[in-house]
């Protein structure tokens, strides 16, 4: 989008906006769709990175939609979209690291799943330590 002649960049602008919308929707689902396990996406470094990622992605998509037929805007919006994507990757990585450090996010859900399976099968849950 940034390096294609403006008159020929229509398809890349459409793909950029579509990709940004999909990325924002998927990140929203991951951040909010898993209860306690989703908490690391909202706190600490991961939360900061993901908020910045959403801002960059939304701004890049918005600029592409509103003023997409300008070379300068194409470069800026392309840079914002790329930054948003990069920040999302780092934010998800940081959330994974925070999740791995906290037993609240690993051990507790495992025990809950074990208890649910045991209840469904009519057995007492077995927890080994």
C-alpha positions, 0 to 999 in steps of 0.5 A: 500500500505504501509503495504501490502507486496510489491509483493502483493501491485500491486492492491493497487498501481493501486488504489492509482494512479487512486485515485490521478489522479481523485482527481487532476482532480476533484480539478482542475475542482472545482478550475477553473470551476466556474468563480468568485466563484472559486477565494477563491481556489486560494488565502489566506490560501486555496490557500496555502493548495491546492497548497501543496495538489497538490504537495503531491498528484502528488509526491505520485502518481509519486513515486508510478508509478516510484519506486513502488516496494520498501517498503521504497518508498511505505511508503513515497508515501502512506504518501504523498498521505494521506497528499495530501488528508488531505490538499485538505480537509482542503483547500476546507474547508478554501475556503468555509469559505472565500467564506462565508465571502465575499458577492462577492462570495454569494450575487453577484452570487445569484443576477445574477441567479435571473436576468437571471431567470427573463429575461428568464421569461420576468419579471423584477428582484426582489431584496429584501434587 
